[in-house]
Amino acid sequence: MIKIITQKISPDGLRGFLGKPFSDMVKFVADVEKGILAMGGELHSDAEAVLLQKGSSQKNLWGGNVYPGSDGAAPRIEYTSMINIRPSAGNRSMELKDEKARGRVKAVLDKLIL
């Protein structure tokens, strides 16, 4: 199930996504303009579709994975997703390479889950 996150969730709230479907990670798509996340589900493209249906613009969406720290450690973030392959935005790989764009994604993550 994909959930849109607009307010900060607790570490336990983040861990609540585990097992649905992945046991160690949660997929996310960040809307860097609206400052919101779509989290959960099996594919980044599913979370992306939910945000697009809610009025987000494709150019503002970037995907990745978060690995909640089971021992209270800070979650580990990966900036890797098929939806990040966007040659028109200068990103030709699954990994979000642009440091400015990564910073914008990290700001959303910091605000809502970290």
N, CA, C and O atoms as a GROMACS GRO file, in nm:
protein
  456
    1MET      N    1   0.083  -0.119   0.000
    1MET     CA    2   0.000   0.000   0.000
    1MET      C    3   0.088   0.125   0.000
    1MET      O    4   0.188   0.131   0.072
    2ILE      N    5   0.050   0.222  -0.078
    2ILE     CA    6   0.126   0.346  -0.090
    2ILE      C    7   0.055   0.453  -0.009
    2ILE      O    8  -0.067   0.470  -0.017
    3LYS      N    9   0.134   0.524   0.069
    3LYS     CA   10   0.078   0.629   0.153
    3LYS      C   11   0.150   0.760   0.123
    3LYS      O   12   0.272   0.764   0.109
    4ILE      N   13   0.073   0.868   0.114
    4ILE     CA   14   0.133   1.000   0.096
    4ILE      C   15   0.163   1.056   0.235
    4ILE      O   16   0.077   1.059   0.322
    5ILE      N   17   0.287   1.100   0.252
    5ILE     CA   18   0.333   1.153   0.380
    5ILE      C   19   0.347   1.304   0.366
    5ILE      O   20   0.425   1.354   0.284
    6THR      N   21   0.271   1.376   0.447
    6THR     CA   22   0.276   1.523   0.444
    6THR      C   23   0.321   1.582   0.577
    6THR      O   24   0.353   1.700   0.586
    7GLN      N   25   0.323   1.498   0.682
    7GLN     CA   26   0.368   1.540   0.814
    7GLN      C   27   0.467   1.438   0.866
    7GLN      O   28   0.462   1.321   0.829
    8LYS      N   29   0.556   1.484   0.952
    8LYS     CA   30   0.663   1.398   1.003
    8LYS      C   31   0.606   1.272   1.068
    8LYS      O   32   0.510   1.276   1.144
    9ILE      N   33   0.670   1.159   1.034
    9ILE     CA   34   0.635   1.032   1.098
    9ILE      C   35   0.751   0.988   1.187
    9ILE      O   36   0.866   1.026   1.165
   10SER      N   37   0.719   0.909   1.286
   10SER     CA   38   0.819   0.862   1.382
   10SER      C   39   0.902   0.749   1.320
   10SER      O   40   0.863   0.692   1.218
   11PRO      N   41   1.014   0.716   1.383
   11PRO     CA   42   1.090   0.599   1.338
   11PRO      C   43   1.005   0.472   1.336
   11PRO      O   44   1.019   0.389   1.247
   12ASP      N   45   0.918   0.457   1.437
   12ASP     CA   46   0.830   0.340   1.439
   12ASP      C   47   0.732   0.346   1.322
   12ASP      O   48   0.699   0.243   1.262
   13GLY      N   49   0.685   0.466   1.288
   13GLY     CA   50   0.595   0.481   1.174
   13GLY      C   51   0.664   0.442   1.045
   13GLY      O   52   0.604   0.380   0.957
   14LEU      N   53   0.792   0.479   1.032
   14LEU     CA   54   0.869   0.441   0.914
   14LEU      C   55   0.887   0.290   0.910
   14LEU      O   56   0.866   0.228   0.806
   15ARG      N   57   0.924   0.230   1.023
   15ARG     CA   58   0.942   0.084   1.027
   15ARG      C   59   0.811   0.010   1.001
   15ARG      O   60   0.813  -0.106   0.962
   16GLY      N   61   0.698   0.076   1.021
   16GLY     CA   62   0.569   0.016   0.994
   16GLY      C   63   0.548  -0.018   0.847
   16GLY      O   64   0.460  -0.098   0.814
   17PHE      N   65   0.626   0.041   0.759
   17PHE     CA   66   0.618   0.009   0.616
   17PHE      C   67   0.692  -0.121   0.582
   17PHE      O   68   0.669  -0.179   0.476
   18LEU      N   69   0.779  -0.167   0.672
   18LEU     CA   70   0.857  -0.288   0.644
   18LEU      C   71   0.764  -0.409   0.634
   18LEU      O   72   0.665  -0.421   0.706
   19GLY      N   73   0.800  -0.498   0.541
   19GLY     CA   74   0.721  -0.617   0.518
   19GLY      C   75   0.605  -0.594   0.424
   19GLY      O   76   0.524  -0.684   0.402
   20LYS      N   77   0.596  -0.475   0.368
   20LYS     CA   78   0.484  -0.440   0.280
   20LYS      C   79   0.534  -0.380   0.150
   20LYS      O   80   0.502  -0.264   0.127
   21PRO      N   81   0.605  -0.444   0.064
   21PRO     CA   82   0.638  -0.586   0.061
   21PRO      C   83   0.781  -0.620   0.103
   21PRO      O   84   0.812  -0.739   0.115
   22PHE      N   85   0.868  -0.523   0.125
   22PHE     CA   86   1.009  -0.554   0.150
   22PHE      C   87   1.040  -0.556   0.299
   22PHE      O   88   0.990  -0.473   0.375
   23SER      N   89   1.122  -0.652   0.340
   23SER     CA   90   1.149  -0.670   0.482
   23SER      C   91   1.253  -0.572   0.536
   23SER      O   92   1.260  -0.550   0.657
   24ASP      N   93   1.335  -0.512   0.448
   24ASP     CA   94   1.444  -0.428   0.497
   24ASP      C   95   1.444  -0.286   0.442
   24ASP      O   96   1.524  -0.203   0.486
   25MET      N   97   1.356  -0.256   0.348
   25MET     CA   98   1.356  -0.123   0.289
   25MET      C   99   1.216  -0.077   0.254
   25MET      O  100   1.122  -0.156   0.244
   26VAL      N  101   1.206   0.056   0.235
   26VAL     CA  102   1.081   0.118   0.193
   26VAL      C  103   1.111   0.204   0.072
   26VAL      O  104   1.202   0.287   0.075
   27LYS      N  105   1.036   0.184  -0.035
   27LYS     CA  106   1.052   0.267  -0.153
   27LYS      C  107   0.981   0.400  -0.130
   27LYS      O  108   0.876   0.406  -0.065
   28PHE      N  109   1.040   0.508  -0.184
   28PHE     CA  110   0.977   0.638  -0.173
   28PHE      C  111   0.991   0.714  -0.303
   28PHE      O  112   1.082   0.690  -0.383
   29VAL      N  113   0.900   0.808  -0.323
   29VAL     CA  114   0.911   0.907  -0.429
   29VAL      C  115   0.887   1.042  -0.362
   29VAL      O  116   0.786   1.062  -0.294
   30ALA      N  117   0.981   1.133  -0.380
   30ALA     CA  118   0.971   1.265  -0.321
   30ALA      C  119   0.926   1.366  -0.426
   30ALA      O  120   0.976   1.367  -0.539
   31ASP      N  121   0.831   1.449  -0.388
   31ASP     CA  122   0.795   1.566  -0.468
   31ASP      C  123   0.872   1.682  -0.406
   31ASP      O  124   0.834   1.733  -0.301
   32VAL      N  125   0.980   1.723  -0.472
   32VAL     CA  126   1.068   1.823  -0.414
   32VAL      C  127   1.009   1.964  -0.417
   32VAL      O  128   1.058   2.053  -0.348
   33GLU      N  129   0.906   1.984  -0.494
   33GLU     CA  130   0.839   2.114  -0.497
   33GLU      C  131   0.735   2.126  -0.386
   33GLU      O  132   0.729   2.228  -0.318
   34LYS      N  133   0.654   2.023  -0.368
   34LYS     CA  134   0.549   2.024  -0.266
   34LYS      C  135   0.599   1.983  -0.128
   34LYS      O  136   0.533   2.008  -0.028
   35GLY      N  137   0.718   1.919  -0.125
   35GLY     CA  138   0.774   1.876   0.003
   35GLY      C  139   0.700   1.759   0.065
   35GLY      O  140   0.684   1.753   0.187
   36ILE      N  141   0.654   1.666  -0.019
   36ILE     CA  142   0.580   1.549   0.029
   36ILE      C  143   0.645   1.422  -0.025
   36ILE      O  144   0.727   1.426  -0.117
   37LEU      N  145   0.605   1.309   0.034
   37LEU     CA  146   0.655   1.178  -0.008
   37LEU      C  147   0.539   1.085  -0.037
   37LEU      O  148   0.433   1.096   0.024
   38ALA      N  149   0.559   0.994  -0.130
   38ALA     CA  150   0.474   0.877  -0.144
   38ALA      C  151   0.562   0.760  -0.105
   38ALA      O  152   0.671   0.742  -0.161
   39MET      N  153   0.517   0.680  -0.009
   39MET     CA  154   0.599   0.572   0.043
   39MET      C  155   0.526   0.440   0.037
   39MET      O  156   0.403   0.433   0.047
   40GLY      N  157   0.606   0.334   0.020
   40GLY     CA  158   0.552   0.199   0.022
   40GLY      C  159   0.533   0.145  -0.118
   40GLY      O  160   0.564   0.210  -0.218
   41GLY      N  161   0.480   0.024  -0.124
   41GLY     CA  162   0.455  -0.041  -0.251
   41GLY      C  163   0.575  -0.114  -0.306
   41GLY      O  164   0.684  -0.112  -0.248
   42GLU      N  165   0.552  -0.178  -0.418
   42GLU     CA  166   0.654  -0.262  -0.479
   42GLU      C  167   0.738  -0.187  -0.582
   42GLU      O  168   0.857  -0.216  -0.598
   43LEU      N  169   0.677  -0.092  -0.651
   43LEU     CA  170   0.747  -0.019  -0.758
   43LEU      C  171   0.743   0.131  -0.734
   43LEU      O  172   0.641   0.185  -0.691
   44HIS      N  173   0.854   0.197  -0.762
   44HIS     CA  174   0.856   0.343  -0.754
   44HIS      C  175   0.752   0.404  -0.847
   44HIS      O  176   0.691   0.506  -0.815
   45SER      N  177   0.732   0.341  -0.961
   45SER     CA  178   0.637   0.396  -1.058
   45SER      C  179   0.494   0.398  -1.004
   45SER      O  180   0.414   0.483  -1.044
   46ASP      N  181   0.461   0.306  -0.913
   46ASP     CA  182   0.328   0.308  -0.851
   46ASP      C  183   0.314   0.431  -0.761
   46ASP      O  184   0.211   0.499  -0.764
   47ALA      N  185   0.416   0.459  -0.681
   47ALA     CA  186   0.413   0.576  -0.593
   47ALA      C  187   0.414   0.704  -0.677
   47ALA      O  188   0.347   0.802  -0.644
   48GLU      N  189   0.491   0.702  -0.784
   48GLU     CA  190   0.495   0.816  -0.876
   48GLU      C  191   0.355   0.843  -0.932
   48GLU      O  192   0.312   0.958  -0.939
   49ALA      N  193   0.285   0.738  -0.972
   49ALA     CA  194   0.151   0.752  -1.029
   49ALA      C  195   0.055   0.814  -0.928
   49ALA      O  196  -0.029   0.896  -0.964
   50VAL      N  197   0.066   0.773  -0.801
   50VAL     CA  198  -0.021   0.830  -0.698
   50VAL      C  199   0.003   0.981  -0.686
   50VAL      O  200  -0.092   1.058  -0.680
   51LEU      N  201   0.129   1.022  -0.684
   51LEU     CA  202   0.159   1.164  -0.674
   51LEU      C  203   0.112   1.241  -0.798
   51LEU      O  204   0.061   1.352  -0.787
   52LEU      N  205   0.130   1.182  -0.915
   52LEU     CA  206   0.083   1.248  -1.038
   52LEU      C  207  -0.068   1.267  -1.035
   52LEU      O  208  -0.118   1.371  -1.078
   53GLN      N  209  -0.139   1.167  -0.985
   53GLN     CA  210  -0.285   1.177  -0.973
   53GLN      C  211  -0.326   1.285  -0.875
   53GLN      O  212  -0.435   1.342  -0.886
   54LYS      N  213  -0.239   1.315  -0.778
   54LYS     CA  214  -0.268   1.417  -0.678
   54LYS      C  215  -0.218   1.556  -0.721
   54LYS      O  216  -0.222   1.651  -0.643
   55GLY      N  217  -0.172   1.566  -0.846
   55GLY     CA  218  -0.136   1.698  -0.899
   55GLY      C  219   0.012   1.730  -0.901
   55GLY      O  220   0.050   1.842  -0.935
   56SER      N  221   0.097   1.635  -0.865
   56SER     CA  222   0.241   1.661  -0.873
   56SER      C  223   0.286   1.668  -1.018
   56SER      O  224   0.221   1.612  -1.107
   57SER      N  225   0.395   1.736  -1.042
   57SER     CA  226   0.453   1.748  -1.175
   57SER      C  227   0.571   1.651  -1.186
   57SER      O  228   0.653   1.642  -1.094
   58GLN      N  229   0.579   1.579  -1.296
   58GLN     CA  230   0.684   1.479  -1.318
   58GLN      C  231   0.824   1.534  -1.291
   58GLN      O  232   0.907   1.465  -1.233
   59LYS      N  233   0.849   1.657  -1.333
   59LYS     CA  234   0.984   1.713  -1.320
   59LYS      C  235   1.029   1.727  -1.175
   59LYS      O  236   1.148   1.743  -1.149
   60ASN      N  237   0.933   1.723  -1.080
   60ASN     CA  238   0.965   1.740  -0.939
   60ASN      C  239   0.974   1.609  -0.862
   60ASN      O  240   0.994   1.610  -0.740
   61LEU      N  241   0.959   1.496  -0.930
   61LEU     CA  242   0.955   1.367  -0.863
   61LEU      C  243   1.085   1.289  -0.880
   61LEU      O  244   1.135   1.273  -0.992
   62TRP      N  245   1.138   1.242  -0.768
   62TRP     CA  246   1.259   1.160  -0.768
   62TRP      C  247   1.239   1.045  -0.671
   62TRP      O  248   1.178   1.062  -0.566
   63GLY      N  249   1.290   0.927  -0.708
   63GLY     CA  250   1.269   0.808  -0.627
   63GLY      C  251   1.394   0.757  -0.559
   63GLY      O  252   1.506   0.791  -0.597
   64GLY      N  253   1.370   0.675  -0.458
   64GLY     CA  254   1.480   0.612  -0.387
   64GLY      C  255   1.428   0.511  -0.288
   64GLY      O  256   1.310   0.475  -0.287
   65ASN      N  257   1.519   0.466  -0.203
   65ASN     CA  258   1.487   0.365  -0.102
   65ASN      C  259   1.543   0.411   0.032
   65ASN      O  260   1.650   0.471   0.039
   66VAL      N  261   1.469   0.382   0.136
   66VAL     CA  262   1.516   0.410   0.270
   66VAL      C  263   1.520   0.278   0.347
   66VAL      O  264   1.427   0.198   0.341
   67TYR      N  265   1.629   0.259   0.419
   67TYR     CA  266   1.648   0.141   0.502
   67TYR      C  267   1.642   0.186   0.647
   67TYR      O  268   1.740   0.238   0.700
   68PRO      N  269   1.527   0.167   0.713
   68PRO     CA  270   1.515   0.211   0.852
   68PRO      C  271   1.615   0.139   0.941
   68PRO      O  272   1.635   0.018   0.928
   69GLY      N  273   1.677   0.212   1.031
   69GLY     CA  274   1.769   0.150   1.125
   69GLY      C  275   1.692   0.074   1.231
   69GLY      O  276   1.618   0.135   1.309
   70SER      N  277   1.707  -0.056   1.236
   70SER     CA  278   1.633  -0.138   1.333
   70SER      C  279   1.684  -0.118   1.474
   70SER      O  280   1.614  -0.148   1.571
   71ASP      N  281   1.807  -0.069   1.487
   71ASP     CA  282   1.866  -0.052   1.620
   71ASP      C  283   1.863   0.094   1.665
   71ASP      O  284   1.936   0.132   1.756
   72GLY      N  285   1.780   0.175   1.601
   72GLY     CA  286   1.773   0.316   1.637
   72GLY      C  287   1.870   0.402   1.559
   72GLY      O  288   1.870   0.524   1.574
   73ALA      N  289   1.953   0.340   1.477
   73ALA     CA  290   2.047   0.416   1.395
   73ALA      C  291   1.971   0.493   1.289
   73ALA      O  292   1.857   0.460   1.255
   74ALA      N  293   2.034   0.597   1.236
   74ALA     CA  294   1.971   0.676   1.131
   74ALA      C  295   1.948   0.589   1.008
   74ALA      O  296   2.030   0.504   0.974
   75PRO      N  297   1.835   0.609   0.942
   75PRO     CA  298   1.807   0.532   0.821
   75PRO      C  299   1.911   0.559   0.712
   75PRO      O  300   1.967   0.668   0.702
   76ARG      N  301   1.937   0.457   0.632
   76ARG     CA  302   2.026   0.471   0.517
   76ARG      C  303   1.941   0.500   0.395
   76ARG      O  304   1.835   0.439   0.376
   77ILE      N  305   1.987   0.592   0.312
   77ILE     CA  306   1.913   0.634   0.194
   77ILE      C  307   1.988   0.595   0.067
   77ILE      O  308   2.110   0.611   0.059
   78GLU      N  309   1.915   0.544  -0.031
   78GLU     CA  310   1.967   0.521  -0.167
   78GLU      C  311   1.885   0.609  -0.261
   78GLU      O  312   1.763   0.614  -0.252
   79TYR      N  313   1.953   0.675  -0.351
   79TYR     CA  314   1.886   0.762  -0.448
   79TYR      C  315   1.880   0.689  -0.583
   79TYR      O  316   1.926   0.741  -0.685
   80THR      N  317   1.823   0.569  -0.582
   80THR     CA  318   1.821   0.485  -0.701
   80THR      C  319   1.678   0.443  -0.732
   80THR      O  320   1.606   0.392  -0.646
   81SER      N  321   1.637   0.465  -0.857
   81SER     CA  322   1.503   0.427  -0.901
   81SER      C  323   1.497   0.437  -1.054
   81SER      O  324   1.564   0.519  -1.115
   82MET      N  325   1.415   0.352  -1.112
   82MET     CA  326   1.394   0.360  -1.257
   82MET      C  327   1.335   0.494  -1.297
   82MET      O  328   1.363   0.543  -1.407
   83ILE      N  329   1.253   0.555  -1.211
   83ILE     CA  330   1.192   0.682  -1.248
   83ILE      C  331   1.293   0.796  -1.254
   83ILE      O  332   1.263   0.903  -1.305
   84ASN      N  333   1.414   0.772  -1.201
   84ASN     CA  334   1.518   0.874  -1.205
   84ASN      C  335   1.587   0.883  -1.340
   84ASN      O  336   1.660   0.979  -1.366
   85ILE      N  337   1.566   0.786  -1.426
   85ILE     CA  338   1.626   0.792  -1.560
   85ILE      C  339   1.552   0.899  -1.638
   85ILE      O  340   1.440   0.879  -1.684
   86ARG      N  341   1.616   1.013  -1.652
   86ARG     CA  342   1.552   1.129  -1.712
   86ARG      C  343   1.656   1.211  -1.788
   86ARG      O  344   1.705   1.312  -1.738
   87PRO      N  345   1.690   1.166  -1.909
   87PRO     CA  346   1.792   1.238  -1.987
   87PRO      C  347   1.758   1.386  -2.007
   87PRO      O  348   1.849   1.469  -2.012
   88SER      N  349   1.631   1.420  -2.017
   88SER     CA  350   1.594   1.560  -2.038
   88SER      C  351   1.633   1.648  -1.920
   88SER      O  352   1.647   1.769  -1.935
   89ALA      N  353   1.650   1.587  -1.802
   89ALA     CA  354   1.692   1.660  -1.682
   89ALA      C  355   1.840   1.637  -1.652
   89ALA      O  356   1.889   1.676  -1.546
   90GLY      N  357   1.910   1.573  -1.747
   90GLY     CA  358   2.052   1.548  -1.730
   90GLY      C  359   2.085   1.427  -1.644
   90GLY      O  360   2.200   1.409  -1.605
   91ASN      N  361   1.987   1.345  -1.613
   91ASN     CA  362   2.011   1.225  -1.532
   91ASN      C  363   1.987   1.102  -1.619
   91ASN      O  364   1.873   1.068  -1.649
   92ARG      N  365   2.095   1.038  -1.658
   92ARG     CA  366   2.086   0.926  -1.752
   92ARG      C  367   2.097   0.789  -1.685
   92ARG      O  368   2.108   0.688  -1.753
   93SER      N  369   2.092   0.786  -1.553
   93SER     CA  370   2.103   0.658  -1.484
   93SER      C  371   1.993   0.646  -1.378
   93SER      O  372   1.922   0.742  -1.350
   94MET      N  373   1.982   0.527  -1.320
   94MET     CA  374   1.885   0.505  -1.214
   94MET      C  375   1.922   0.583  -1.088
   94MET      O  376   1.835   0.621  -1.010
   95GLU      N  377   2.051   0.607  -1.070
   95GLU     CA  378   2.096   0.682  -0.953
   95GLU      C  379   2.084   0.831  -0.980
   95GLU      O  380   2.127   0.880  -1.085
   96LEU      N  381   2.025   0.903  -0.888
   96LEU     CA  382   2.015   1.047  -0.898
   96LEU      C  383   2.153   1.104  -0.872
   96LEU      O  384   2.203   1.100  -0.760
   97LYS      N  385   2.215   1.157  -0.976
   97LYS     CA  386   2.354   1.203  -0.968
   97LYS      C  387   2.367   1.349  -0.930
   97LYS      O  388   2.465   1.387  -0.865
   98ASP      N  389   2.272   1.432  -0.968
   98ASP     CA  390   2.280   1.576  -0.946
   98ASP      C  391   2.275   1.608  -0.796
   98ASP      O  392   2.177   1.576  -0.729
   99GLU      N  393   2.379   1.670  -0.745
   99GLU     CA  394   2.388   1.698  -0.601
   99GLU      C  395   2.281   1.796  -0.555
   99GLU      O  396   2.230   1.784  -0.443
  100LYS      N  397   2.245   1.892  -0.638
  100LYS     CA  398   2.140   1.986  -0.601
  100LYS      C  399   2.005   1.914  -0.587
  100LYS      O  400   1.932   1.936  -0.491
  101ALA      N  401   1.974   1.828  -0.683
  101ALA     CA  402   1.849   1.750  -0.677
  101ALA      C  403   1.851   1.656  -0.556
  101ALA      O  404   1.750   1.642  -0.488
  102ARG      N  405   1.965   1.593  -0.530
  102ARG     CA  406   1.977   1.506  -0.412
  102ARG      C  407   1.952   1.585  -0.284
  102ARG      O  408   1.885   1.538  -0.192
  103GLY      N  409   2.006   1.705  -0.281
  103GLY     CA  410   1.987   1.791  -0.164
  103GLY      C  411   1.840   1.824  -0.142
  103GLY      O  412   1.794   1.830  -0.028
  104ARG      N  413   1.768   1.846  -0.250
  104ARG     CA  414   1.625   1.877  -0.239
  104ARG      C  415   1.548   1.754  -0.189
  104ARG      O  416   1.457   1.767  -0.107
  105VAL      N  417   1.584   1.635  -0.238
  105VAL     CA  418   1.521   1.512  -0.191
  105VAL      C  419   1.552   1.493  -0.043
  105VAL      O  420   1.463   1.461   0.036
  106LYS      N  421   1.678   1.511  -0.006
  106LYS     CA  422   1.720   1.494   0.134
  106LYS      C  423   1.646   1.590   0.225
  106LYS      O  424   1.612   1.554   0.337
  107ALA      N  425   1.621   1.712   0.179
  107ALA     CA  426   1.547   1.809   0.260
  107ALA      C  427   1.406   1.759   0.289
  107ALA      O  428   1.356   1.776   0.400
  108VAL      N  429   1.342   1.698   0.190
  108VAL     CA  430   1.207   1.643   0.210
  108VAL      C  431   1.214   1.526   0.310
  108VAL      O  432   1.132   1.516   0.401
  109LEU      N  433   1.314   1.439   0.292
  109LEU     CA  434   1.330   1.326   0.383
  109LEU      C  435   1.356   1.375   0.525
  109LEU      O  436   1.298   1.322   0.620
  110ASP      N  437   1.443   1.474   0.540
  110ASP     CA  438   1.475   1.528   0.673
  110ASP      C  439   1.349   1.582   0.739
  110ASP      O  440   1.327   1.562   0.859
  111LYS      N  441   1.267   1.649   0.662
  111LYS     CA  442   1.146   1.712   0.716
  111LYS      C  443   1.042   1.608   0.760
  111LYS      O  444   0.970   1.628   0.857
  112LEU      N  445   1.035   1.495   0.687
  112LEU     CA  446   0.924   1.402   0.708
  112LEU      C  447   0.959   1.269   0.775
  112LEU      O  448   0.873   1.210   0.841
  113ILE      N  449   1.080   1.221   0.760
  113ILE     CA  450   1.108   1.087   0.817
  113ILE      C  451   1.239   1.076   0.893
  113ILE      O  452   1.257   0.979   0.966
  114LEU      N  453   1.329   1.168   0.880
  114LEU     CA  454   1.459   1.150   0.945
  114LEU      C  455   1.470   1.227   1.075
  114LEU      O  456   1.574   1.222   1.141
   0.00000   0.00000   0.00000
